Amino acid sequence: MASEVANPLRPRKERVENAAKRRRQIIQATLRSVVKNGLAATTLATVAQEAGLSQGVAVFYFKNKHTLLAEALRSHFEKYRENWRKALAATGPDPIDRIVALVRADFDQAVCNPEALAIWHAFWGEANARPLYAEIARELDADRAAEMHRACTELIKHDGKDPGHADLVAAGVDSLTDGLWLRIYLTPENISPGLALEITAHHLAADFPEHADAFLSRLTKSSTTTPW
């Protein structure tokens, strides 16, 4: 019987996969530490403890706290982006459906929950002091903003109107949902994601009065329930 020939690529592949797994483990531990301790009090030591690893392992993969935090923010944004892209992929070309999908995705429990909101606001609170955080946010949110702008433009054109102000309409919707995230984070006893959807529906109904019924019916279903 011919002897089995060892695959020289397998050990390297395993090392790469193991390294990627360990990086994900450390990043997730970083996000948990931010939720528990806040951004300022999150250190390589708190992350290592959260991950059940030595501090030296965290240093090996990320060199320092600031590199680690930047990668954690990128990871958090990637989860958000994956969520709204999945929502868009499940809908058709109708611009109303696409606007509704983007708004609903913003208040989906996967990205709008107490832990996720704590992470968002921890990083946003440091964006002035750490411009890299703002840069990451702009980079990873640009395609989401472009999709909202595109859908608003198409709907305005569909109504036979000049789409020159579509950027203002799209920015207004996104600014509203950002503000509602803050209200949910600060006063969850007063506003739920369901109520936030209802508020956004009324805003869109005012922006697009010809389609008010469509936005109100599609965004206020089960608006009294609280996902968490």
C-alpha positions in Angstrom: 0.0 0.0 0.0 1.3 3.4 -0.9 2.2 5.5 2.1 0.0 8.5 2.6 1.6 11.7 1.5 1.3 14.5 4.0 -0.2 17.7 2.8 2.4 20.4 3.5 -0.3 23.1 3.2 -2.5 21.7 6.0 -0.4 22.8 9.0 -0.2 26.4 7.6 -4.0 26.4 6.9 -4.7 25.3 10.5 -2.4 28.0 11.9 -4.2 30.6 9.9 -7.6 29.3 10.9 -6.6 29.1 14.6 -5.2 32.6 14.5 -8.4 34.0 13.0 -10.4 32.1 15.6 -8.2 33.5 18.4 -8.6 37.1 17.0 -12.4 36.7 16.9 -12.3 35.4 20.5 -10.3 38.5 21.7 -12.5 40.9 19.8 -15.7 39.5 21.2 -14.1 39.7 24.7 -13.2 43.3 24.0 -16.8 44.2 23.2 -18.0 42.4 26.3 -15.5 44.4 28.4 -16.7 47.7 26.9 -20.2 46.8 27.9 -19.1 45.9 31.4 -16.4 48.4 32.1 -16.8 51.2 29.6 -14.3 52.2 27.0 -11.8 54.0 29.2 -11.6 51.2 31.7 -11.3 48.5 29.1 -7.6 47.4 29.0 -5.6 44.5 27.6 -5.9 43.0 31.1 -9.7 43.2 31.3 -10.0 41.8 27.8 -7.6 38.9 28.6 -9.6 38.2 31.7 -12.9 38.3 29.7 -11.4 36.0 27.1 -9.8 33.6 29.5 -6.4 34.2 28.0 -3.1 35.6 29.1 -2.5 39.3 28.5 0.5 38.3 26.4 -1.8 36.6 23.8 -3.8 39.8 23.4 -0.6 41.8 22.9 0.7 39.2 20.4 -2.4 39.6 18.1 -3.2 43.3 18.6 0.0 45.0 19.9 -1.9 47.6 22.0 -5.2 48.6 23.4 -6.0 51.2 20.7 -5.4 48.8 17.8 -7.6 46.3 19.6 -10.4 48.8 20.2 -10.4 49.9 16.6 -10.7 46.3 15.4 -13.5 45.7 17.8 -15.4 48.7 16.4 -14.9 47.5 12.9 -16.3 44.1 14.0 -19.3 45.7 15.5 -19.9 47.7 12.4 -19.5 44.6 10.2 -22.3 42.9 12.2 -24.5 45.9 11.6 -23.7 46.0 7.9 -24.4 42.3 7.5 -27.8 42.8 9.2 -29.1 45.6 6.9 -27.6 43.9 3.8 -29.5 40.8 4.6 -32.7 42.8 5.0 -32.2 44.5 1.6 -31.5 41.2 0.0 -34.8 39.9 1.2 -36.8 42.7 -0.4 -37.5 43.7 -4.0 -36.7 46.8 -6.0 -39.7 48.9 -4.8 -38.1 52.0 -3.1 -40.7 52.0 -0.3 -39.9 48.4 0.5 -36.2 49.2 0.6 -36.6 52.2 2.9 -38.8 50.1 5.2 -36.2 47.3 5.1 -33.4 49.7 6.1 -35.4 51.3 8.9 -36.6 48.0 10.3 -33.0 46.6 10.2 -31.9 49.6 12.3 -34.3 48.5 15.1 -33.7 44.7 14.7 -32.8 43.1 18.0 -29.6 41.8 16.5 -28.2 45.3 16.4 -30.5 47.3 18.6 -30.2 45.8 22.1 -28.8 47.1 25.4 -25.4 45.6 24.8 -25.0 46.7 21.2 -26.2 50.3 22.0 -23.8 50.5 24.9 -21.0 49.7 22.5 -22.1 52.2 19.9 -22.4 55.1 22.3 -19.1 54.2 24.1 -17.2 54.6 20.8 -19.2 57.6 19.6 -18.5 59.4 22.9 -14.8 59.1 22.1 -14.9 60.0 18.4 -13.6 63.5 18.9 -10.7 62.4 21.0 -10.0 59.4 18.8 -10.6 60.5 15.1 -9.9 56.9 14.0 -13.3 55.9 15.5 -15.1 58.5 13.4 -13.1 57.5 10.3 -14.1 53.9 10.8 -17.7 54.9 11.2 -17.7 57.0 8.0 -15.9 54.2 6.1 -18.2 51.4 7.1 -21.5 53.3 7.1 -21.0 55.0 3.7 -22.7 52.2 1.7 -25.7 52.1 4.1 -26.2 55.9 3.7 -25.9 55.4 -0.1 -28.6 52.8 -0.1 -31.0 55.1 1.8 -30.2 58.0 -0.5 -30.7 55.8 -3.6 -34.1 54.6 -2.3 -35.3 58.1 -1.4 -34.1 59.4 -4.8 -36.0 56.6 -6.6 -39.2 57.3 -4.7 -39.1 61.0 -5.3 -38.5 60.4 -9.0 -41.4 57.9 -9.0 -43.7 60.7 -7.8 -42.6 62.9 -10.6 -40.7 65.4 -8.4 -37.2 66.9 -8.5 -34.9 64.5 -6.5 -32.5 67.4 -5.8 -33.4 67.3 -2.1 -33.1 63.5 -1.7 -29.9 63.8 0.2 -31.6 66.0 2.8 -34.5 63.5 3.1 -32.2 60.5 3.4 -30.0 62.3 6.0 -33.1 63.3 7.9 -34.3 59.7 8.2 -30.8 58.4 9.2 -30.4 61.2 11.7 -33.8 60.4 13.2 -33.0 56.7 13.7 -29.6 57.6 15.2 -31.3 59.9 17.7 -33.9 57.2 18.5 -31.0 54.8 19.3 -29.8 57.3 21.8 -33.2 57.7 23.4 -33.6 53.9 23.6 -30.2 53.6 25.2 -30.7 56.4 27.7 -34.4 55.9 28.6 -35.4 52.3 27.6 -38.3 52.6 30.0 -39.9 55.3 27.9 -39.2 54.1 24.3 -38.9 50.7 22.8 -37.7 49.8 19.3 -41.3 49.2 18.3 -42.2 52.8 19.3 -39.1 54.0 17.5 -40.4 52.3 14.3 -43.7 54.1 14.8 -42.0 57.5 15.2 -40.0 56.9 12.1 -43.1 55.8 10.2 -44.8 59.1 10.9 -41.6 61.0 9.9 -41.6 59.2 6.5 -45.3 59.7 6.1 -44.7 63.5 6.4 -41.7 63.3 4.0 -43.8 61.2 1.4 -47.4 62.1 2.0 -48.5 60.3 -1.1 -47.2 57.1 0.5 -48.2 57.8 4.1 -50.4 54.8 4.4 -47.8 52.5 3.1 -45.1 53.6 5.5 -47.5 53.6 8.5 -48.9 50.2 7.7 -45.5 48.6 7.1 -43.6 50.1 10.0 -46.2 50.2 12.8 -47.0 46.5 12.9 -46.4 45.1 16.4 -45.1 48.6 17.3 -46.3 48.1 20.9 -44.0 45.1 21.5 -40.6 45.5 23.0 -38.0 43.1 21.4 -36.0 42.8 24.5 
